[in-house]
C-alpha cells in the first residue's frame, strides 16, 4: 500500500473544511462541556467530567486522523485521468454477469470512500478487482459472499 492517497481538489477542500470546523466549533463545545462539568464539584467522582474529557480526547484523535490523511493526500485533476482503463478516481459502470444488475461507482482512496455515495475504496475487493480493467473486460472478484463476475460497461471521469 502506498504512503499517499489520491483525492480530488473538492475532497481535499472538504477535508480542510471539516478539520477547520472540528478545531473551531467542536473544540469550543468540548471546552464548554468540561468547564460546566468542572463547576459541579469534586472531579474524582464526577462522571460528567470524565465523559467530557473522553469526548475531548476522541475529538482530538479525529482531528489528528484527518490531518494525517490530508498530509498524505495527493490531488489529482480528474480531467487528466486516462479513461481507457479503470484507475483511481475514475467512474465505472459495471454489470453483474449473473444477475444483470448495473451499478455505477467511483474508485477513490480509502480515506474518502463512501459506499452510500457510490465511492468505493481502491483497496476493497471490488476496487482491487476493477483496477486496470478496460471496457468489455469481465472482472472476477472474490468477495466475502463468493466469486462475482462484473462486466465493465463504461469508464468516465
N, C-alpha and C positions, 0 to 999 in steps of 0.2 A: 504494500500500500504506500502511496506517495505521501510526502510530508505536506502537501498543499491540496487545496480544494479549488475546483473551477466553479466560479459563480458569475452570474450576470451583474451588470452595474446596478440594476434595480434591486437584486438580492443583497448586494453589498450595502447600498443605501438603506435598505430595510433593516439590516443588522445594525448599522450605525445608529439609526433612529431608535431601535429597541434598547440598545446599550445606553443611549442618552436618557431615554425615559426611565430606565431602571435606576440610573445614577442620580437623576434629579428628583423625580416624583416618588418612586418607590423607596429610595433611601430615606427621604424625609418622613414618609409614613412609618417606616420601621423605627426611626429615631423617636418619633412621637409616641409610638406604642411602648417603647422601652421606658421613656420618661414617665408616661402615665402609670405603668406598672411599678416603677420605682417609687412613685409617690404613695403607693398603697402599703408601705411598711416594710417589714423585715424581708430582705431579699433571700435569705436562706430557706424560707418556707413559702415563697411567692411563685406559684405555678404560672401565673400570668407573665411574670418577668422572665422566667425560663423559656416559655413559649415565644415571647417576643425576641429574645436573644437568639433562639434557634431559627426563627423566621429570618432574622437579620443575617445569620450565617448562611442560610440557604440562598438568600438574595445575592450575597457577595460571591457565592460559588457560581451562581448562574451568570453573573456579570463576568466573572473570570473566564468561564467556559466560552461565552460569546466573544469576548475579546481575543481569546486564543484562536477561535475559529476564524475570526476576522483577520488576524495576523497571518494565518496560514492560507488565506484565500488569494486566488489569482483571478482577476477579472478578465473575462473573455467577451469580445464583441460578437454577438450571435450572427451578425452579418458576415463575419469572416469564416463561419463554420462550413465544412465540407459536407454537403448533404448526399454524397454518393454512397455513404455508409453511416451506420449508427455510431455516433460519438457522444461524449458528454455534452449536454445542453441541447442536443437535437430532439425534436419531437418526432415520435414514431407512431404510426398506425399499424396495429398488428391484429391478426385474426387467429383465434384458437382453432386449430385444424379440426379437432374433434367436435367441438360444439358450434363452431361458426360464429361465435361471439367476437365482435370487433371492438377494440379498445384503442384509445389514443392516450399516449403518455409522453412525458418529457424525462429524459435521463439527466439527473442532477447529482451534485456531490451529496455525501451523507448528511452534511450539516444543514442542507436546505430541502431535504426530502419531505414531502407532504402527500401521502397517498390520497387523501381526500381531494387535493387539488390536482391530482394526476401527475405528480412529480415523484418519480421513484429513484432510489439511490443506485448509482452505478455499481455499488458493492453488493447489492441484493442479488439473489439468484437470477431473477428475471433480467435485471440490469446487466449483470455479467454475461448472461447468455445472449443478449441482444447486441452487445458491443461488437462492432466490426461487421455486422450483417448488412447486406445490401437489399434493395427492393427485390422481392421474389424469393429471397432465401427463406428457408424454414429452420428456425432455431429450436433445437431440442433442449429443453431446460428441465433440470432435476429440481423439483420443489419439494417441500416437506409433504405435500399431498401426492407426490409421484411425478412421473415424467409427463411434461406437457410440451406439445409442439405448437409454435407460433409462426405464422407466415407473415413476413414483413410486407405490408401493402404500400406504405408511403413514409418518406423521411423528409421533414421540413425543419425550418428554424423558428 
